């Protein structure tokens, strides 16, 4: 895992990259948040969707809700980068739409958009 800091509009956000899945359950998400805060002291994080297990994107598992609630509780904003058009679930599309209209969680197509959204919400 590699954590770098990106500065957008004078706001620093962590960019987490990995060749393996980092988030598989609530505890792994909490561990990642703690690592980011400890290593780079950022309140915003950009993750590629490839580092999150596929169960996250199946809302019936409730994994997304449980994990994202922890991000809100610990005041860590997150932008997940990827192609979400591959999912056909209407409820997931609605979830992504609602999240993108909030101020804590964003599903975006590229890192630049992620940095812009996070810098405006922090």
Protein Blocks (a to p, Z undefined) as FASTA:
>chain_A
ZZddddeehiacdddddfbdfblbfklmmmmmmmmmmmnopabdcddfklpcfklmmmkn
ommmmmmmmmmmnopacdddddfklpmbfklmmmmmmmmmmmkbccdfbfklmmmmmmmm
ZZ
